[in-house]
Amino acid sequence: MTKQQAAGQQHTPVTVIGLGPMGLALAETLVDHGHPTTVWNRTTEKADALVAKGARRAGTVADAVSASPVAIVCLKDYETMYGVFGSAGDALQGRVVVNLNSGTPTEANAALGWAAERGVAYLDGAIMVPPPLVGHPESVFLYSGSQEVFDEHRATLASMGDPRYLGSDPGLAVLYNTALLQMMYATMNGFLHATALVGSANVSAVPFADLALNWFMPTVVDATLVAQAPNLDKGHYPGDMGTMEMNLNALEHITRTSAEQGVHSDQPRLMKEIAERAIAEGYGGQNYLAVFEIFKKATPAV
């Protein structure tokens, strides 16, 4: 759909609260898709470029909320949202708030109660792409909470990306977001540590990245995890292709090699300690994915 085609259609008016880099991207995308868009930010100048494109700048939060049936919130956290909407008064009643802040599942559930007290229909969400990818049809946005609210406003949400509904528990979107970010950081750290290891022998990061990311990760790691995901649900970790004890041997080699090569060794040492705990808890004859059972438990207090 071109911008001209979008502008020729009737689209739901939308308010965007918060114009940091992500909020700016959301508002610009909504304008480009033909939504009458009202924006509010504490620093009013941040809206200048959006106003030049056709957005309306609200003078107050109450004015911003009153302008549209849907308010998309993109602020630092839940406490900031409460503080911003504190001046909205009765303007919030009967509106829909789609909250794309970051936080925890507990905070998301508390926000649902906050919304209910004010007569607000509430949907919690998480943006899974950086600002430049907002608006791309394949860019995933996660949502949880009221399915009725999600279904009613799905077309508007689809203007920003690919909306994925996770369920009625409002904490699911931020939980998924946290889990995926944890995986991202762990994967990045794994790659960076591995690159440091081969770099200790003056190997360039470029050929190593080609082997590691274009072959090893998709062919070995990704394929294995996809194939074994059903076993995680079953708690089934057969050791016929390799046991936890065998993997501990590999982790010990990684830790020792890191030390020998003068590379930071805390990360492999931690992985070794996790495998050791799994063996101590009786998973020594099962495969490495049995560490899933360790991760499902809280870390013992020191």
C-alpha positions in Angstrom: 0.0 0.0 0.0 1.4 3.4 -0.9 1.2 6.4 1.4 -1.2 8.0 -1.1 -3.5 5.0 -1.0 -3.3 4.9 2.8 -4.2 8.5 3.0 -7.3 7.9 0.9 -8.8 5.4 3.3 -10.5 6.0 6.6 -8.3 5.1 9.5 -8.8 5.2 13.2 -7.4 8.3 14.8 -4.5 7.5 17.1 -2.7 9.4 19.9 1.0 8.7 20.6 2.3 9.6 24.0 6.1 9.8 24.3 8.4 10.9 21.4 11.7 9.2 22.1 13.3 7.5 19.1 10.7 4.7 19.2 7.7 6.9 19.8 8.8 9.1 16.9 9.0 6.1 14.6 5.6 4.9 15.7 4.0 8.3 15.2 5.6 8.8 11.8 4.5 5.4 10.6 0.9 6.0 11.7 0.9 9.3 9.9 2.3 7.6 6.8 -0.5 5.0 6.9 -3.2 7.7 6.9 -4.1 7.7 10.6 -5.1 11.1 12.0 -2.3 11.2 14.6 -2.1 13.4 17.7 1.2 13.5 19.6 2.3 14.6 23.0 5.7 14.8 24.6 7.1 16.7 27.6 9.7 18.3 25.3 7.3 19.8 22.7 9.9 20.5 20.1 10.3 16.8 19.5 7.0 16.9 17.6 8.1 19.5 15.1 8.9 17.2 12.2 5.8 15.1 12.8 3.6 18.3 12.8 5.2 19.2 9.5 4.1 15.8 8.1 0.5 16.3 9.3 0.4 15.2 12.9 -1.4 17.3 15.5 0.5 18.5 18.6 -1.5 18.4 21.8 -0.9 21.0 24.4 -1.8 18.7 27.3 -2.1 15.0 28.1 -5.8 15.4 28.5 -6.1 17.1 25.1 -4.0 14.3 23.6 -6.1 11.5 25.0 -9.4 13.2 24.1 -8.3 13.5 20.5 -8.4 9.7 19.7 -10.1 6.5 20.8 -6.7 4.9 21.1 -3.6 6.1 22.9 -0.3 4.3 22.2 2.1 4.8 25.0 5.8 4.7 24.4 7.5 5.9 27.6 10.4 4.7 29.8 8.4 2.5 32.2 5.1 2.0 34.0 5.8 4.5 36.7 6.4 7.2 34.0 3.1 6.2 32.4 1.2 6.7 35.7 2.9 10.1 36.2 2.1 11.3 32.7 -1.5 10.2 32.8 -2.0 11.7 36.3 -3.0 15.0 34.7 -5.4 13.4 32.2 -8.3 13.3 34.6 -11.6 12.0 33.2 -10.3 12.2 29.6 -9.0 8.6 29.9 -12.4 7.1 30.7 -13.7 5.0 27.8 -10.4 5.2 25.9 -8.1 2.4 24.9 -4.5 2.5 26.1 -2.0 0.3 24.3 1.1 0.4 26.5 4.4 -0.3 24.7 6.7 0.5 27.7 9.1 -2.0 29.0 9.0 -3.6 32.5 8.0 -6.9 34.2 4.9 -9.1 34.2 4.0 -8.0 37.7 4.0 -4.4 36.5 1.9 -5.3 33.5 -0.7 -6.9 35.7 -0.7 -4.0 38.0 -1.3 -1.7 35.0 -4.4 -3.6 34.1 -5.8 -2.9 37.5 -4.8 0.8 37.2 -6.6 1.0 33.9 -9.7 -0.8 35.2 -10.0 1.8 38.0 -10.1 4.5 35.4 -12.5 2.9 33.0 -9.8 2.3 30.4 -9.6 -0.7 28.1 -6.0 -1.8 28.3 -3.6 -3.8 26.1 0.1 -4.4 27.0 2.7 -4.8 24.3 6.3 -5.1 23.4 8.1 -3.9 20.3 10.6 -6.5 19.0 12.4 -4.3 16.4 14.6 -1.1 16.5 13.0 2.2 15.4 14.1 2.0 11.7 12.1 -1.2 11.2 8.8 0.1 12.6 6.2 0.0 9.9 7.6 -3.0 8.0 5.0 -5.7 7.7 7.4 -8.4 8.9 8.4 -6.5 12.1 6.8 -8.2 15.1 4.9 -6.5 17.9 3.8 -8.6 20.8 0.5 -8.0 22.6 -1.3 -9.5 25.6 -4.4 -8.7 27.6 -7.9 -8.2 26.3 -8.5 -10.1 23.0 -11.5 -8.0 22.4 -9.4 -4.9 22.4 -6.8 -6.5 20.3 -9.3 -7.7 17.7 -11.1 -4.4 17.5 -7.9 -2.4 16.9 -5.9 -5.0 15.0 -5.9 -3.0 11.8 -4.4 0.0 13.6 -1.8 -2.1 15.3 -0.9 -3.7 11.9 0.0 -0.2 10.6 3.0 -0.4 12.9 4.1 -4.0 12.1 3.0 -7.6 12.5 0.8 -7.8 15.6 1.1 -11.1 17.5 -1.5 -11.8 20.2 -0.1 -14.0 23.0 -3.1 -14.4 25.3 -5.3 -12.8 28.0 -2.6 -12.6 30.7 -1.4 -9.0 30.3 2.1 -9.9 31.5 2.9 -12.3 28.6 4.1 -9.6 26.2 6.7 -8.2 28.5 7.6 -11.8 29.6 8.2 -12.8 26.0 10.1 -9.6 25.4 12.4 -10.2 28.4 13.0 -13.8 27.4 13.9 -12.9 23.8 16.2 -10.1 24.9 17.9 -12.5 27.4 18.4 -14.9 24.5 19.8 -12.1 22.3 22.3 -10.9 24.9 23.4 -14.5 25.7 23.8 -15.2 21.9 25.7 -12.0 21.4 28.0 -12.7 24.3 28.5 -16.2 23.1 29.5 -14.9 19.7 31.7 -12.1 21.0 33.5 -14.5 23.4 34.0 -17.0 20.7 35.4 -14.3 18.4 37.8 -13.2 21.2 39.0 -16.8 21.5 39.9 -17.2 17.8 41.1 -13.6 17.8 43.7 -14.6 20.4 45.4 -16.4 17.5 45.1 -13.3 15.3 42.1 -14.6 13.4 40.0 -11.9 11.8 36.4 -11.7 13.0 35.1 -11.6 9.4 35.9 -15.2 8.3 34.9 -16.5 11.7 31.6 -14.7 11.6 30.9 -16.3 8.2 31.5 -19.8 9.6 29.8 -19.2 13.0 26.7 -17.3 11.9 26.1 -18.5 8.3 26.7 -22.2 8.9 27.1 -23.2 12.6 24.2 -21.3 14.2 21.5 -22.1 11.7 22.6 -25.6 10.7 23.7 -27.0 14.1 22.4 -24.8 16.9 19.1 -23.5 15.6 18.1 -26.8 13.9 18.8 -28.7 17.1 16.8 -26.4 19.3 13.8 -26.4 17.0 13.9 -30.2 16.8 14.3 -30.6 20.5 11.7 -28.0 21.7 9.0 -30.7 22.2 11.3 -32.6 24.5 11.6 -29.5 26.7 7.9 -29.5 27.2 8.0 -33.3 28.1 11.2 -33.1 30.3 12.7 -35.7 28.1 16.5 -35.5 27.6 17.8 -38.9 26.3 21.6 -39.1 26.5 22.2 -41.6 23.7 23.8 -38.8 21.5 25.8 -37.3 24.3 25.5 -36.9 28.1 25.7 -34.0 30.5 29.0 -35.4 31.7 30.4 -35.4 28.2 29.3 -31.8 27.8 30.9 -30.9 31.1 34.2 -32.1 29.6 33.8 -29.7 26.7 32.9 -26.8 29.0 36.0 -27.5 31.0 38.1 -27.4 27.9 36.5 -24.1 26.9 37.2 -22.6 30.3 40.9 -23.8 30.3 41.5 -22.6 26.7 40.1 -19.2 27.5 42.5 -18.9 30.5 45.4 -20.2 28.4 44.7 -17.7 25.6 44.3 -14.7 27.9 40.6 -14.4 27.2 38.0 -13.5 29.8 36.8 -16.8 31.2 33.9 -16.0 33.6 31.3 -16.8 31.0 32.4 -20.4 30.2 33.2 -20.9 33.9 29.5 -20.1 34.7 28.3 -22.5 32.0 30.5 -25.2 33.5 29.1 -24.5 37.0 25.6 -24.8 35.7 26.4 -28.2 34.1 28.1 -29.3 37.3 24.9 -28.4 39.2 22.8 -30.4 36.7 25.0 -33.4 37.3 24.8 -33.0 41.0 21.0 -33.0 40.7 21.0 -36.3 38.8 21.1 -35.3 35.1 24.6 -36.5 34.4 23.4 -39.3 32.0 21.0 -37.1 30.2 21.8 -34.7 27.3 22.8 -31.0 27.7 19.2 -29.7 27.3 18.5 -31.1 30.8 20.0 -27.8 32.1 16.5 -26.5 31.3 15.5 -28.1 34.5 18.1 -26.1 36.4 17.0 -22.8 34.7 13.4 -23.5 35.8 14.4 -23.2 39.4 15.3 -20.1 41.4 19.0 -19.7 42.1 19.7 -20.8 45.7 20.3 -17.9 48.1 24.0 -17.5 49.0 
